[in-house]
Amino acid sequence: MARPPTAARRFAARVAPGLARLLLLFVVAAAGGCASLRYYAHVAHGQVALLAGREPIERAIGDARLDGTVRERLRGALAARRFASDRLALPRNRSYTSYVQLDRPFVTWSVFAAAEFSVEPLTHCFPFAGCVAYRGYFDRAHADRAAKELGRQGYETAVRGVAAYSTLGWFADPIVSSMLRGGDDELDRVVFHELAHQLLYVPGDTAFNESYASFVADEGLREWRLANGRSAADDEAAHDDAFTRLVLGLREQLRTLYASSQDDVAKRQGKAAAIDAFRRHYAELRDREWNGDHSYDAWVAAPINNANLVPFGLYDRWLGAFAALFADSGNDWTAFHARVRDLARVPQNERDRRLTALQVRPDERVH
């Protein structure tokens, strides 16, 4: 891809405006001790590298050296980016108007952890973002070391590659090559999802934030498909929903088991039996109802522990509630975002109460 005359010029032009923010993070981290400072140094280094590697998409697609398929996908993503602001009332800024070719398969890796007899995640608290159910790393080796250390402390762990993430509007986030791993729909969905985080984010309420962004992404993609003369139906998304419900069923079964008065040996046996039953049920659904869709085979075949289950449900706990709120807003995005913002202002227990009242089953959602 075309580059500025010198790396130094590129760094100064694109990174300098955010250095004050990174320095603020270091000041906050320093109060937490050396371990926190090392972690934030890692995060800052990774963020700076991303910012330094950005190439405006308009420039990238004009470079004959860029793979033709990538060029077309970026052109389509830029159109979806405009749609996000024009039709979905999402932020109109420089995020996702640039591109970074990574030298790794994922932009970050998230480390999840849970105790042996708990499906509740170990949480980590950060400046500005609040407490979340994972810790992110720009390097797989760093993530693996963190997981190993948590394992020594007795936690079950899972390391999950992440194709995209948002800095919540602190920086002009780029499209990174890992976002191209899926199909066009997935790329567009991710752009909508991450822009929703930039529009609204409540520190410490992961289920609210992710459910809101997931609804925006799903409904936004439906409207984007229709705007391009395509069917609004998305069989892949339907299978994702069904698989998530299956995993959540396993998690609730384990939650009940762990809360029982059985001894540790019996709980371990019950856990293994529940996981075996889950695998059999998955195979039956895949072959009978999902037309032999093998998309989830690798996940199901890999070792399953409590930490593997943590991400499920974070992204869709309140999807029904947001669907109902969107319908109540007359399917008007500006009115919908305003009502979500009102929810974000109230204490979490009151917010959860209102969301519970709005919650409907997926097949009752109104478009």
N, C-alpha and C positions, 0 to 999 in steps of 0.2 A: 504494500500500500504506500501511497505517497506520504512523505514525511517532511516536516519543517527542516530548514537547513541544518540545525543542530539540536541534539537532545536537550541541551541546556535551555534553549529558547522555548522548546515545547514545555519543559518542566515549569519554567517561570510563568508562562502564559496561562497554564491550566491548573497548576497546583497552588500557587501562591495565595489566591483568594481564600482557600480553605485552611491554610496553615494555622491561623489563629484559633480555629475551632479544634484542630488536633492538639494544639498546645493546651487548650482548656481541658481537654480530656486527660492529658498528662498530669496537670495540676490536681485534678480530682483523683486520678488513679494513685498518685503519690501518697495520698492520705491513707490508702488501703494497704500499703506495704510493698515489698519487693516483688512478690508474686503477681500482684495486680499490675504493677508497673511493667513487668516483663510481658504480661498478656497484652496490655494496651500498646506497648511498643510494637508487638507483632501485628496487631490490628492496624495501627497507624502506618506501618511499613507496607502492608498489603493494600491499604486504601490509596496511599500515595502512588504505588505502582500502577493501580488501575487508572487513576487520574492522569498519570503521565502517559499512559498508553492509548488514550482516547483519540479517535479519528472521526471527524464529522461524517455522518453516513453519506451525505451528498458527495463528499470528496471520495469516500471509499468506493461507492458504486461507479464512480467515473474512472477508477483505476483498472486498466485492462488486465493487470496481474491478479486481480481478485477473482476467485472461482466464480463462474457464471451463476451457479445455483445459489451461492451465498449472496451474490449481488441481487438476484431477484427476490430472495427472502428478505433482505434488508430493505429493498424498495417497498415490499408489501408491509413490512413492520412500520416503516415511516408513515405509510397511509393509515395504518391502524392507530398510530400515535396521534395523528391529526384528528381522527375520528373520536379518540378518547376525550379530547378537549372540546371538540365541536359538538358532539352529541351526548357524551356521558358526563359532561361538566366536571371533568378531572383537570388537575393543574396544567396550565399552559406554560411550560418552562423548557429548559434544555435537556431535561432527563430523557433518555432513550432516543436521542437524536444523534448520538455518537456510537462508535463501535470499537471494541477491543478484542483482538485475537489473542486468546490465552495460550499458554504453553502447558496447560493441564486440562483434565476432563471436566472439572467443576470449578466454579469461582470460589466457593468456600466449602468447608465440611463442618457439619453440626454434630456435637457430641451430646447425646442424651443419656441420662442415668436415672435408675430407680432402685430402691431396695429390693432384696430378694422376695419379700412377701408384701409388696405394695405396687400398685399401678400408678401411684402419684409420682410425678417427676421431681428430681432434685432441681431446684430453681436457682438462677443466678441473677443478681441485680446489677444494673449498669446505670451510669449517669444518663439522664434524658429518656432512655428506652424503658426504664423500670425493670421489673423482674420477669424473666422469661424461662421457659422450660428447657433451655439448651445453652451451649456455649459454642460460638463459631470461630473457625480458624481458616486462614487463607492457604494453609499448607497441610496436606494429609498427614505428614509425619508428626506435626505438632498435635493434630487432633488425635492420632493414635497414641501418642505419649500421654495426653490428658486422659484418654479413656483407660489406659493401662493403670494410671495412678488411681483413678476412681475405682477400678476393679480391685486394687490392693486394699482400698478402704471398705470393700465389701459390697459395692454397688454392681448391679448388672448394667452394662453399657451398650450403646449402639452408636456407630459413626455413620452418618448419612451425607452423601454428596448433595450439594445445593447448586442448582443451575443459575439462580438469580437471587438478588437480594436488594433491599432498598436502604438508603441512608436517611430515609424519612424527610427528604428535601434538603438536607444539609449540603449535599453536593449534587451536581448534575450527573446522575447515574447513567452509565452507558449500557447499551446492549452488549453483552459479552458472548463469545463464541459458544459457551456452554448452553446458552439459551436456545441455540439452534439444534440441540440434540433431538428434540421432538419435532412434531409436524408444525405446519403454519398456524393451526388453531392454537396449539400449545404456546407458541411464541407470542401470539397476540393476547392470549389469556394472561400470560405472565406480565406483559406490559400493563394491561388494565389493572391487574392485581397490585402490582408495586406502586402504580400511580395512586391507587386508592389509599395505600399506606401514607403516601405523602400528603394526601388531602386531610386525612383524619387518623390519629393514632392516640390511644389512651395508654399511658405508661402502666405496666403491670397487669393489664387485662388481655392476655393473649387470645382467649377464645373470642372475645368481642372483636378485637382487631382483625384476626384472621378470618372469622366468619363474615364480617363486613366486606373485607377485600375479596374474599372468595365469591360472595354473591355478586359484587360489582363485576368481577371477572367473568363469571358464568353468564349473567344476564347481558353484560356488554358484548360478550362473544356471540350470543344468540342474535342480538340486534346487528352486529357487524356482519354476520353471515347473511342475514336477510338483506342488508343494505347492498351486499355484493351478489344478490340473486341466487344465493344458496339456501338449502334447507336449514331451518333452525335446529333440526334434530342433530344430536351428537351421541352416537352409539357408544363411543369410547367413554364419554363422560358418564353415561348411564351405568356402564360396567364399573367405573371408578366408584360411583355412589354405592352400588351393590356390594363391592368388595369392602369398602369402608364400613358398611353396616355389619358385614360378617366379622371383621376384625374387632369392631366395637362390642359385638356380642361376646367374643372371646374375652375381651378385657373386663366386661361386667361379670362374666362367669368367674374369672380369677379374683376380681374384687370381693365377690361373695365368699369364695374359698378362703382368701386371706383373712377375712373378718371372722371366720368360724373359730370354734374352740379346738379344732384338730391340732395335733402336735406337728412339729416341723416335718417329720418324715412323711406323715399322711398328706400334708400340704404339697410337698414336692411330688409325691405320686399323683395327686389330683391335678397338679399343674401339668405334668407330662401327659396325663390322659386327656385333659382338655385340649392341649395343643395338637395331639394326635387326631382327636375328633374334628378339630377345626380343619386340619389338612384334608381329611376325608370329605368333609362337607364342601370344601372349596373345589375339590376335584369333581364332585358330582355336579355342582352348579356350573362349573366351567364347561363340562361336556354336555350337559343337558339343556342349559338355558343361555349360555354365553357363546354359543356357536364355536366352541373350541378355542376361545381367546386365551392364549398362553402368556399374556402380558405380565401376569403376577406370579408365574411359576417360580422364578428365581427367588423372589421374596419369601414365598411359602416354603420352599425347599431349604432355605438357609436357616440357621439356628434362630429360634424365636424366644425372646425373653421379655421381661416387663418393659425394658427401655425401648425395644422395637415398637411397642404399642403406643408409646407416648405421643408421637406426632398425629396419630389418628384421632379425630374428634376435635382437635384444636382448630381445624380449618372449616368445620361445618356444624359445630354445635348449635349455632343460632341461624343457620341458613333459612329455615322456615320463618323465623321471626322477621328477618330482613325482607324476605319475599312478601310477607303480609304488609310490612311497612311500605314497601315500594308500591304495592297495589293501592294501599290507603292514600298514597301520595299522587294517585292518578297516573302512575308510571312516568312521572316527571322527575328527572334526575336532580334538578336543582332543589326541588321541594324535598325529595328523598334525603339528599345529603344534609339538608338543614335539620330534618327531623332526627337523623342519626347523630348530628352534632349536639342536639338537645339531650339525647340519651347519654352522650359522652360526658355531659356536665354534671350528672347526678352521681351520688355515691354508688359503688359497685353493687351493693346488696339491693338498692332500689332499681338500678339498671337491670340486674338479673331478674327481678320480679316483673318488670315491664316486658322484658324479652320473653319470659316464660308465658305471659299472657298473650303475646303475639304469636308464639310458636305454633306452627301447623305442620302436619305431615307433608313430606315432599310431593305426594301426589295431589295435595290440595292447593298447591301454589297457583296463584293467578298471574298470567302474563298479559 
